[in-house]
Amino acid sequence: MIVTPVPCPPSDANDAVVDFVRFCHRRRRTGWPELYDEMCAVARRGIYRGWSFAELAEHGITFGLAEMPRLAALVAQVASQDRTCRPTPERAPLRSLPRDEPGEAPAWEMREAAAAG
């Protein structure tokens, strides 16, 4: 199987919100609301750039109830972008399997019968 990387569009270096969501999504490829839990865990541990909840809030990322719709929409957007720019495997064309001759038992039955002895 050959994997062809498809480049992701570069994120705006000033857009910490999108970068944070993308970072969390790539750590745990889930959708909303599971990714919200991952985002909170990342903030709690300061995994993203060492930023905790306070630093994230300074950059416009808050986790309050009023922010949920905006975060959910952003998660959907980032997840969609990540799906389209992930490396995708190139698969070999499917081959036809040999067919059983008319009147012959299927191959799997013949193998079972031979194994049973």
DSSP file (Angstrom, degrees, kcal/mol; ACC not computed):
  #  RESIDUE AA STRUCTURE BP1 BP2  ACC     N-H-->O    O-->H-N    N-H-->O    O-->H-N    TCO  KAPPA ALPHA  PHI   PSI    X-CA   Y-CA   Z-CA
    1    1 A M              0   0    0      0, 0.0     2,-0.4     0, 0.0    90,-0.2   0.000 360.0 360.0 360.0 131.5    0.0    0.0    0.0
    2    2 A I  E     -A   90   0A   0     88,-1.2    88,-3.9     2,-0.0     2,-0.6  -0.866 360.0-149.4-103.2 132.6    1.4    3.4   -1.0
    3    3 A V  E     -A   89   0A   0     -2,-0.4    88,-0.0    86,-0.2     0, 0.0  -0.908   7.7-162.9-105.9 122.8    0.6    6.4    1.2
    4    4 A T  E     -A   88   0A   0     84,-1.8    84,-1.6    -2,-0.6     2,-0.2  -0.905  15.8-137.1-105.0 114.2    0.4    9.7   -0.6
    5    5 A P        -     0   0    0      0, 0.0    81,-0.1     0, 0.0    80,-0.0  -0.496  11.2-157.9 -72.2 137.8    0.6   12.7    1.7
    6    6 A V        -     0   0    0     79,-0.5    -2,-0.0    -2,-0.2     0, 0.0  -0.973  25.4-120.5-113.3 117.7   -1.8   15.5    0.9
    7    7 A P        -     0   0    0      0, 0.0    79,-0.1     0, 0.0     0, 0.0  -0.291  20.7-129.7 -64.9 139.4   -0.6   18.8    2.4
    8    8 A C        -     0   0    0      1,-0.1    74,-0.1    77,-0.1     3,-0.1  -0.586  32.7 -99.1 -80.2 147.5   -2.8   20.5    4.9
    9    9 A P        -     0   0    0      0, 0.0    -1,-0.1     0, 0.0     2,-0.1  -0.470  47.8-104.3 -64.5 138.4   -3.5   24.1    4.2
   10   10 A P        -     0   0    0      0, 0.0     2,-0.2     0, 0.0     3,-0.0  -0.368  33.5-128.9 -65.6 140.5   -1.3   26.2    6.5
   11   11 A S        -     0   0    0      1,-0.1     2,-0.3    -3,-0.1    -3,-0.0  -0.609  30.7 -95.5 -86.9 152.6   -3.0   27.7    9.4
   12   12 A D    >   -     0   0    0     -2,-0.2     3,-2.0     1,-0.2     7,-0.2  -0.520  29.8-138.2 -65.7 124.1   -2.7   31.4   10.2
   13   13 A A  T 3  S+     0   0    0     -2,-0.3    -1,-0.2     1,-0.3    -2,-0.0   0.770 103.2  52.7 -59.5 -25.5    0.2   31.7   12.7
   14   14 A N  T 3  S+     0   0    0      1,-0.2     2,-1.6     2,-0.1    -1,-0.3   0.550  85.7  90.3 -85.7  -7.9   -1.9   34.3   14.6
   15   15 A D    <>  +     0   0    0     -3,-2.0     4,-2.1     1,-0.2     5,-0.2  -0.576  45.8 164.3 -93.2  77.8   -4.9   32.1   14.8
   16   16 A A  H  > S+     0   0    0     -2,-1.6     4,-2.6     1,-0.2    -1,-0.2   0.794  70.8  61.8 -63.9 -29.6   -4.2   30.3   18.1
   17   17 A V  H  > S+     0   0    0     42,-0.3     4,-2.3    -3,-0.2    -1,-0.2   0.957 108.1  40.4 -63.9 -50.4   -7.8   29.1   18.4
   18   18 A V  H  > S+     0   0    0      1,-0.2     4,-2.8     2,-0.2     5,-0.2   0.911 115.7  51.9 -65.0 -42.2   -7.6   27.1   15.2
   19   19 A D  H  X S+     0   0    0     -4,-2.1     4,-2.5    -7,-0.2    -1,-0.2   0.901 110.2  49.1 -61.4 -41.0   -4.1   25.9   16.0
   20   20 A F  H  X S+     0   0    0     -4,-2.6     4,-2.4     2,-0.2    -2,-0.2   0.934 112.9  46.0 -64.5 -46.7   -5.2   24.7   19.5
   21   21 A V  H  X S+     0   0    0     -4,-2.3     4,-2.8     1,-0.2    -2,-0.2   0.918 113.5  49.5 -63.8 -42.5   -8.3   22.9   18.1
   22   22 A R  H  X S+     0   0    0     -4,-2.8     4,-2.3     2,-0.2    -1,-0.2   0.909 109.8  51.9 -62.4 -42.1   -6.2   21.2   15.4
   23   23 A F  H  X S+     0   0    0     -4,-2.5     4,-1.2    -5,-0.2    -2,-0.2   0.937 113.5  43.6 -58.1 -48.3   -3.6   20.2   18.0
   24   24 A C  H  X S+     0   0    0     -4,-2.4     4,-1.9     1,-0.2    -2,-0.2   0.898 112.5  52.5 -66.0 -40.9   -6.2   18.6   20.1
   25   25 A H  H  < S+     0   0    0     -4,-2.8    -1,-0.2     1,-0.2    -2,-0.2   0.877 108.3  50.4 -64.7 -37.3   -8.0   17.0   17.2
   26   26 A R  H  < S+     0   0    0     -4,-2.3     3,-0.3     1,-0.2    -1,-0.2   0.771 108.9  52.8 -73.7 -24.4   -4.7   15.4   16.0
   27   27 A R  H  < S+     0   0    0     -4,-1.2     2,-0.3     1,-0.3    -2,-0.2   0.879 129.7  14.1 -72.5 -38.6   -4.1   14.0   19.5
   28   28 A R  S  < S-     0   0    0     -4,-1.9     2,-2.2    -5,-0.1    -1,-0.3  -0.835  76.3-148.1-142.4  97.7   -7.5   12.4   19.6
   29   29 A R        +     0   0    0     -2,-0.3     2,-0.3    -3,-0.3    -3,-0.1  -0.436  54.7 117.6 -73.9  79.7   -9.4   12.1   16.3
   30   30 A T        -     0   0    0     -2,-2.2     2,-0.1    -5,-0.1    -2,-0.1  -0.797  55.0-122.5-131.8 175.8  -12.9   12.4   17.6
   31   31 A G     >  -     0   0    0     -2,-0.3     4,-2.3     1,-0.1     3,-0.4  -0.376  53.0 -24.5-108.2-169.4  -15.7   14.9   17.1
   32   32 A W  T  4 S+     0   0    0      1,-0.3    -1,-0.1     2,-0.2    40,-0.0  -0.577 120.3  17.1 -73.7 138.7  -17.8   17.0   19.4
   33   33 A P  T >> S+     0   0    0      0, 0.0     4,-1.2     0, 0.0     3,-0.5  -0.984 123.3  55.6 -94.0  -2.0  -18.4   16.6   22.4
   34   34 A E  H 3> S+     0   0    0     -3,-0.4     4,-1.5     1,-0.3     3,-0.3   0.877 105.5  55.0 -60.9 -36.6  -15.5   14.1   23.0
   35   35 A L  H 3X S+     0   0    0     -4,-2.3     4,-2.8     1,-0.2    -1,-0.3   0.815  98.1  63.3 -68.1 -28.0  -13.0   16.6   21.6
   36   36 A Y  H <> S+     0   0    0     -3,-0.5     4,-2.3    -5,-0.2    -1,-0.2   0.920 102.5  50.1 -58.7 -42.8  -14.2   19.1   24.2
   37   37 A D  H  X S+     0   0    0     -4,-1.2     4,-2.2    -3,-0.3    -1,-0.2   0.908 111.0  48.8 -61.6 -42.0  -13.0   16.7   26.9
   38   38 A E  H  X S+     0   0    0     -4,-1.5     4,-2.6     2,-0.2    -2,-0.2   0.907 109.5  52.1 -64.4 -41.6   -9.6   16.4   25.2
   39   39 A M  H  X S+     0   0    0     -4,-2.8     4,-2.3     1,-0.2    -2,-0.2   0.903 110.4  48.1 -62.1 -41.6   -9.3   20.2   24.8
   40   40 A C  H  X S+     0   0    0     -4,-2.3     4,-2.7     2,-0.2    -1,-0.2   0.901 111.7  49.9 -64.8 -41.0  -10.0   20.6   28.6
   41   41 A A  H  X S+     0   0    0     -4,-2.2     4,-1.9     2,-0.2    -2,-0.2   0.907 110.7  49.4 -64.9 -41.7   -7.5   17.9   29.4
   42   42 A V  H  X>S+     0   0    0     -4,-2.6     5,-2.0     1,-0.2     4,-1.0   0.916 114.2  45.7 -63.2 -43.1   -4.8   19.6   27.2
   43   43 A A  H  <5S+     0   0    0     -4,-2.3     3,-0.4     2,-0.2    10,-0.3   0.907 110.0  54.1 -66.1 -41.7   -5.5   23.0   28.9
   44   44 A R  H  <5S+     0   0    0     -4,-2.7    -1,-0.2     1,-0.2    -2,-0.2   0.876 117.2  36.9 -61.4 -37.7   -5.5   21.5   32.4
   45   45 A R  H  <5S-     0   0    0     -4,-1.9    -1,-0.2    -5,-0.2    -2,-0.2   0.534 105.0-126.3 -93.0  -7.1   -2.0   20.0   31.7
   46   46 A G  T  X5 +     0   0    0     -4,-1.0     4,-0.6    -3,-0.4    -3,-0.2   0.847  57.9 148.0  66.4  34.0   -0.7   22.9   29.7
   47   47 A I  T  4< +     0   0    0     -5,-2.0     2,-0.8    -6,-0.2    -4,-0.1   0.853  50.1  73.7 -72.0 -35.6    0.3   20.5   26.9
   48   48 A Y  T >4 S-     0   0    0     -6,-0.4     3,-2.9     3,-0.4    -1,-0.1  -0.722 132.8 -36.4 -86.0 108.9   -0.3   23.0   24.0
   49   49 A R  T 34 S-     0   0    0     -2,-0.8    -1,-0.2     1,-0.3    -2,-0.1   0.642 107.2 -71.8  54.0  16.9    2.6   25.6   24.1
   50   50 A G  T 3< S+     0   0    0     -4,-0.6     2,-0.4     1,-0.3    -1,-0.3   0.613  94.1 149.9  77.0  11.3    2.5   25.3   27.9
   51   51 A W    <   -     0   0    0     -3,-2.9    -3,-0.4     4,-0.1    -5,-0.3  -0.633  26.7-169.3 -85.5 131.4   -0.8   27.3   27.9
   52   52 A S     >  -     0   0    0     -2,-0.4     4,-2.5    -6,-0.1     5,-0.2  -0.291  50.8 -74.3 -97.2-168.8   -3.3   26.6   30.7
   53   53 A F  H  > S+     0   0    0    -10,-0.3     4,-2.4     1,-0.2     5,-0.2   0.882 132.1  53.8 -56.7 -39.7   -6.9   27.9   30.8
   54   54 A A  H  > S+     0   0    0      2,-0.2     4,-1.7     1,-0.2    -1,-0.2   0.937 110.9  43.5 -64.0 -47.5   -5.7   31.4   31.6
   55   55 A E  H  > S+     0   0    0      1,-0.2     4,-0.9     2,-0.2    -1,-0.2   0.889 113.6  51.8 -66.1 -38.4   -3.3   31.7   28.7
   56   56 A L  H ><>S+     0   0    0     -4,-2.5     5,-2.9     1,-0.2     3,-0.7   0.904 107.1  53.3 -63.9 -39.3   -5.9   30.1   26.3
   57   57 A A  H ><5S+     0   0    0     -4,-2.4     3,-1.6     1,-0.2    -1,-0.2   0.867 102.6  58.4 -62.5 -35.9   -8.4   32.7   27.5
   58   58 A E  H 3<5S+     0   0    0     -4,-1.7    -1,-0.2     1,-0.3    -2,-0.2   0.786 107.9  47.5 -63.3 -25.8   -6.0   35.5   26.7
   59   59 A H  T <<5S-     0   0    0     -4,-0.9    -1,-0.3    -3,-0.7   -42,-0.3   0.282 129.4 -95.7 -98.6   9.0   -6.0   34.1   23.1
   60   60 A G  T < 5S+     0   0    0     -3,-1.6     2,-0.7     1,-0.2    -3,-0.2   0.610  84.7 127.0  92.4  12.7   -9.8   33.9   22.9
   61   61 A I      < +     0   0    0     -5,-2.9     2,-0.3    -6,-0.1    -1,-0.2  -0.885  28.0 159.5-108.2 107.0  -10.2   30.3   23.8
   62   62 A T        -     0   0    0     -2,-0.7     9,-0.1    -5,-0.1    -8,-0.0  -0.876  35.2-148.1-124.8 159.9  -12.7   29.8   26.7
   63   63 A F        +     0   0    0     -2,-0.3     5,-0.1   -10,-0.0   -23,-0.0   0.115  50.2 130.1-116.3  19.9  -14.7   26.8   27.8
   64   64 A G  S >> S-     0   0    0      1,-0.1     3,-1.1     3,-0.0     4,-0.6  -0.228  72.2-105.2 -73.4 165.3  -17.8   28.4   29.2
   65   65 A L  G >4 S+     0   0    0      1,-0.3     3,-1.0     2,-0.2    -1,-0.1   0.852 119.7  57.9 -58.6 -37.4  -21.3   27.4   28.3
   66   66 A A  G 34 S+     0   0    0      1,-0.2     4,-0.3     2,-0.1    -1,-0.3   0.761 105.4  51.4 -66.6 -24.1  -21.8   30.5   26.1
   67   67 A E  G <> S+     0   0    0     -3,-1.1     4,-2.6     1,-0.2     5,-0.3   0.559  82.8  94.2 -88.5  -9.4  -18.7   29.5   24.0
   68   68 A M  H <X S+     0   0    0     -3,-1.0     4,-3.0    -4,-0.6     5,-0.2   0.896  82.8  49.0 -54.1 -49.7  -19.9   25.9   23.3
   69   69 A P  H  > S+     0   0    0      0, 0.0     4,-2.1     0, 0.0    -1,-0.2   0.907 113.7  47.1 -59.8 -40.3  -21.7   26.6   19.9
   70   70 A R  H  > S+     0   0    0     -4,-0.3     4,-2.2     2,-0.2    -2,-0.2   0.928 114.8  45.8 -66.3 -44.8  -18.6   28.5   18.6
   71   71 A L  H  X S+     0   0    0     -4,-2.6     4,-2.7     2,-0.2    -1,-0.2   0.905 111.6  52.2 -64.4 -41.2  -16.2   25.8   19.7
   72   72 A A  H  X S+     0   0    0     -4,-3.0     4,-2.1    -5,-0.3    -1,-0.2   0.910 111.0  47.3 -62.3 -42.3  -18.4   23.0   18.4
   73   73 A A  H  X S+     0   0    0     -4,-2.1     4,-2.1    -5,-0.2    -1,-0.2   0.896 112.7  49.4 -65.6 -39.7  -18.6   24.7   14.9
   74   74 A L  H  X S+     0   0    0     -4,-2.2     4,-2.8     2,-0.2     5,-0.2   0.897 108.9  52.2 -67.0 -40.3  -14.8   25.2   15.0
   75   75 A V  H  X S+     0   0    0     -4,-2.7     4,-2.8     1,-0.2     5,-0.2   0.920 109.7  49.7 -60.2 -44.0  -14.2   21.6   15.9
   76   76 A A  H  X S+     0   0    0     -4,-2.1     4,-2.0     2,-0.2    -2,-0.2   0.906 112.4  47.9 -62.0 -41.4  -16.4   20.5   13.0
   77   77 A Q  H  X S+     0   0    0     -4,-2.1     4,-2.2     2,-0.2    -2,-0.2   0.938 114.5  44.4 -65.1 -48.0  -14.5   22.8   10.6
   78   78 A V  H  X S+     0   0    0     -4,-2.8     4,-2.7     1,-0.2    -2,-0.2   0.908 112.9  51.5 -65.3 -42.4  -11.0   21.6   11.8
   79   79 A A  H  X S+     0   0    0     -4,-2.8     4,-2.0    -5,-0.2    -1,-0.2   0.900 110.0  50.2 -61.4 -40.5  -12.1   18.0   11.7
   80   80 A S  H  X S+     0   0    0     -4,-2.0     4,-1.6    -5,-0.2    -1,-0.2   0.919 111.6  47.7 -63.8 -44.0  -13.3   18.4    8.2
   81   81 A Q  H  X S+     0   0    0     -4,-2.2     4,-1.3     1,-0.2    -2,-0.2   0.909 110.9  51.3 -62.9 -42.5  -10.1   20.0    7.1
   82   82 A D  H  X S+     0   0    0     -4,-2.7     4,-0.8     1,-0.2    -1,-0.2   0.856 107.1  53.8 -65.8 -34.3   -8.0   17.3    8.7
   83   83 A R  H  < S+     0   0    0     -4,-2.0     3,-0.3     1,-0.2    -1,-0.2   0.883 111.0  46.0 -66.1 -36.9  -10.0   14.6    7.0
   84   84 A T  H  < S+     0   0    0     -4,-1.6    -1,-0.2     1,-0.2    -2,-0.2   0.694 117.3  41.9 -81.9 -17.6   -9.3   16.1    3.6
   85   85 A C  H  < S+     0   0    0     -4,-1.3   -79,-0.5    -5,-0.1    -1,-0.2   0.372  86.3 111.3-112.3   6.0   -5.6   16.7    4.1
   86   86 A R  S  < S-     0   0    0     -4,-0.8     2,-0.1    -3,-0.3   -82,-0.1  -0.434  83.1 -91.5 -71.0 150.5   -4.6   13.4    5.8
   87   87 A P        -     0   0    0      0, 0.0    -1,-0.1     0, 0.0    -2,-0.1  -0.427  45.1-153.7 -60.3 137.6   -2.4   11.0    3.9
   88   88 A T  E     -A    4   0A   0    -84,-1.6   -84,-1.8    -2,-0.1     2,-0.2  -0.959  12.5-121.8-118.6 132.9   -4.6    8.6    2.1
   89   89 A P  E     -A    3   0A   0      0, 0.0     2,-0.6     0, 0.0   -86,-0.2  -0.469  16.9-136.4 -72.7 140.6   -3.5    5.1    1.1
   90   90 A E  E     -A    2   0A   0    -88,-3.9   -88,-1.2    -2,-0.2     2,-0.3  -0.872  25.6-147.7 -93.4 123.0   -3.5    4.2   -2.6
   91   91 A R        -     0   0    0     -2,-0.6     3,-0.1   -90,-0.2   -88,-0.0  -0.669  12.5-114.9 -96.8 146.1   -5.0    0.8   -2.9
   92   92 A A        -     0   0    0     -2,-0.3     3,-0.1     1,-0.1    -1,-0.1  -0.441  47.3 -90.3 -70.0 149.8   -4.1   -1.8   -5.4
   93   93 A P        -     0   0    0      0, 0.0    -1,-0.1     0, 0.0     2,-0.1  -0.302  48.8-101.5 -61.2 146.7   -7.0   -2.7   -7.8
   94   94 A L        -     0   0    0     -3,-0.1     2,-0.3     1,-0.0    -3,-0.0  -0.435  33.9-142.9 -69.2 141.3   -9.1   -5.6   -6.6
   95   95 A R        -     0   0    0     -2,-0.1     2,-0.3    -3,-0.1    -1,-0.0  -0.798  19.0-112.2-102.8 148.6   -8.5   -8.9   -8.2
   96   96 A S        -     0   0    0     -2,-0.3     3,-0.0     1,-0.0    -1,-0.0  -0.611  29.8-129.6 -76.4 136.8  -11.2  -11.4   -9.1
   97   97 A L        -     0   0    0     -2,-0.3     2,-0.1     1,-0.1    -1,-0.0  -0.615  33.8 -95.3 -82.6 147.5  -11.1  -14.5   -7.0
   98   98 A P        -     0   0    0      0, 0.0     2,-0.2     0, 0.0    -1,-0.1  -0.390  42.4-130.4 -63.5 138.5  -11.3  -17.8   -8.9
   99   99 A R        -     0   0    0      1,-0.1     2,-0.1    -2,-0.1    -3,-0.0  -0.590  20.6-106.2 -89.0 151.7  -14.8  -19.1   -9.1
  100  100 A D        -     0   0    0     -2,-0.2     3,-0.1     1,-0.1    -1,-0.1  -0.461  39.8-105.6 -72.0 147.0  -15.7  -22.6   -8.3
  101  101 A E    >   -     0   0    0      4,-0.2     3,-2.2    -2,-0.1    -1,-0.1  -0.429  48.1 -86.7 -69.1 148.0  -16.5  -24.9  -11.2
  102  102 A P  T 3  S+     0   0    0      0, 0.0    -1,-0.1     0, 0.0     3,-0.1  -0.331 116.7  16.3 -56.8 135.2  -20.2  -25.6  -11.6
  103  103 A G  T 3  S+     0   0    0      1,-0.3     2,-0.3    -3,-0.1    -2,-0.1   0.355 100.9 118.2  83.3  -5.5  -21.3  -28.6   -9.5
  104  104 A E  S <  S-     0   0    0     -3,-2.2    -1,-0.3     1,-0.1     3,-0.1  -0.701  72.0-108.5 -93.6 145.2  -18.1  -28.4   -7.4
  105  105 A A        -     0   0    0     -2,-0.3    -4,-0.2     1,-0.1     5,-0.1  -0.397  48.9 -88.8 -65.6 147.6  -18.3  -27.7   -3.7
  106  106 A P    >>  -     0   0    0      0, 0.0     4,-1.8     0, 0.0     3,-0.6  -0.224  38.7-112.4 -56.3 151.0  -17.2  -24.2   -2.7
  107  107 A A  H 3> S+     0   0    0      1,-0.3     4,-2.2     2,-0.2     5,-0.2   0.851 115.7  55.7 -57.6 -38.5  -13.4  -24.0   -2.0
  108  108 A W  H 3> S+     0   0    0      1,-0.2     4,-2.1     2,-0.2    -1,-0.3   0.873 107.1  50.0 -66.2 -34.1  -13.9  -23.3    1.7
  109  109 A E  H <> S+     0   0    0     -3,-0.6     4,-2.4     2,-0.2    -1,-0.2   0.888 109.5  51.3 -68.5 -37.8  -16.0  -26.5    2.1
  110  110 A M  H  X S+     0   0    0     -4,-1.8     4,-2.2     2,-0.2    -2,-0.2   0.891 109.8  49.6 -66.7 -38.8  -13.3  -28.5    0.3
  111  111 A R  H  X S+     0   0    0     -4,-2.2     4,-2.3     2,-0.2    -2,-0.2   0.915 111.5  48.8 -65.1 -42.7  -10.6  -27.1    2.7
  112  112 A E  H  X S+     0   0    0     -4,-2.1     4,-2.2     1,-0.2    -2,-0.2   0.906 111.6  49.4 -63.0 -41.3  -12.8  -28.0    5.7
  113  113 A A  H  X S+     0   0    0     -4,-2.4     4,-1.1     1,-0.2    -1,-0.2   0.897 111.8  48.4 -65.5 -39.9  -13.4  -31.5    4.5
  114  114 A A  H  < S+     0   0    0     -4,-2.2    -1,-0.2     1,-0.2    -2,-0.2   0.881 111.8  49.5 -67.3 -37.4   -9.7  -32.0    3.8
  115  115 A A  H  < S+     0   0    0     -4,-2.3    -2,-0.2     1,-0.2    -1,-0.2   0.862 106.8  55.0 -68.6 -36.0   -8.8  -30.7    7.3
  116  116 A A  H  <        0   0    0     -4,-2.2    -1,-0.2    -5,-0.2    -2,-0.2   0.748 360.0 360.0 -70.9 -22.8  -11.3  -33.0    8.9
  117  117 A G     <        0   0    0     -4,-1.1    -3,-0.1    -5,-0.2    -4,-0.1   0.410 360.0 360.0  85.1 360.0   -9.6  -35.8    7.1
